[in-house]
Amino acid sequence: MHIQFVPDPDAKDVTVVIHGRPDDPAVARLQELLTPRPATITCYKRGVEFYLPLTEVLFIETEARQLQVHTATEIYTSKRTLHETLADLPHNFLQIAKSTVVNLDQIAAVNRSLSNCEVAFHRSHKQVFASRRNYKQLLERLDEMRNA
């Protein structure tokens, strides 16, 4: 990969052009990283609408056909589907099971046993389980973030 910066003192806006093959995973990753994402998520609790900063979200899960957004101390609901929500989340969120998306920045520990893979979070007693299918990708993304 080659990165080139062209200084332009007359530029009114930043323009990023990526030259590459459309099927190249590096191109897709750069597009994902450069696409602006919302900094909050709209949630509800007892009929009150909240705009939670994504940095406070530990994980998002579907429970009894209801989308639940978990912070360290609270559980909020959302009217959106998991698929819709995942499409709007930044690159530090990862789907680790069919009904669970985690904030990789909030993960404190990953404990793998013969029967499951438990994910624990900073400053919270809450935990979720990663599927065997998504376990390897979870470890790769955590390693990528820690070594960046």
N, C-alpha and C positions, 0 to 999 in steps of 0.2 A: 504494500500500500504506500502511496506517495501523497504527502500533504503539501500543498503550496498555498502561501498567503500572499495576496496581491494588495499592497497598501493603496488606498484611494482616498485622499483627503477631501474630495468633493462628494463622496458617497453619502446619501441621505438615509440609506437603510443597508443592513447587512444582507448579502446574498451569498448563499452557499450552493455550489454546483458540484454534483457528484458524477464522475465519469466512471462507468463500469458496466459489467454485464448484469442484466436484470435478475438473473438467477443466482448471483453471487451472495452468499449469506452475509458477507462483510458489508455489502451495500445495504441490505435489508436492516442490518443492525445499526448502521449509521443513520439511516432514515428514521428508525425508531427512536434513537437517542436525540435526534435533532427536531423531532416533531413536538411542538408545544403541548403540554398537558395541563389540565386544571390542577390547582394547588389545594382544592378542597373537594369534599364529597357531600352531597346533600343527603341528610338522614332525618329521621323522625323519632321522637320519643314522647309518648303520651299526647299526641296531637300537635306537638311543637316542632317546627322545622329548624334543624340545626345545619350549619355549614362547618363540618369538621375539617381541620387541616389534615392532609394525608400523612403528615409526619406523626400524628397521634394514633393512626390506625394500626392495630396489631395484625388483624386478619379479617377477612370477609368470608362468610359462609352462608349456605342455604340450609335452613332448618325448617321443616314442615312447610315447604313451598314459600317461605318468607326469607328475603335476603337480610342477614344480620351483619352489622358492622361493629366490630369489637375494638374498644380502646382498652387501656390498662384497667380502668375501673367501671366502664359502662358498656351497655349493649344498645345499639340503635338499630332501627329498621330502615329499609329503603324500598321504594316502589319499583325500582329497576330490576332487571334480571342480572344474574351473575355474568352472563356473556356480554351484555351491554356495558356493565360496569367495568369489566376487565379490559374492554376495548379502549376505554378512556383513561386507564391508569398508567402511570409512568413505568419505566423499565425496572424499577426496584420492587415491583409487585410480580409475583409468580404464582400460577395455579399449581398446587401441589397434590390436589385430589379432585375428584369430579365436582365436589361442592365446596371447595376451599381454596382461597387465594390468600397468600401471606405477604406482609411487608418485609422484605429481606433485611432492611435496615434495623428491624426490631427483634430479629431472632438472636437469642442468647445461646441456645444449645440445640443440637440435633442428636437424639439418642436412638440408635438403631439396635433392635433386638431381632430374634428369629421371627417373631410374629408381626412386628410393626415398626414404624419409624415415628418417633414422637418429637415434636418441635415445641420448644419452650421459648418464652419471650422475656425481654428485659423488664424489670419492675412490675411483673405481673405473675399471678399464679396460673393464668390461663395457658392451655396447651392444645395443640391440634395434632392430627396424624397425617403424614404424607403417604401417598400410595407407593407401592413398590415400583410402579411404572415411572413415577415422577421423582423418585428419591435421587437418582443419579444426576438429573438436571438440577435439582435443588442444591446438591453439594457443589456442582460445577459453578453455578451462579454465585453461591456464597464465596467460593474460593476466588472467583473472578473479581468480586467486589472487595474482598479483603486485600487482594494483591494489586489493586488498581492504584 
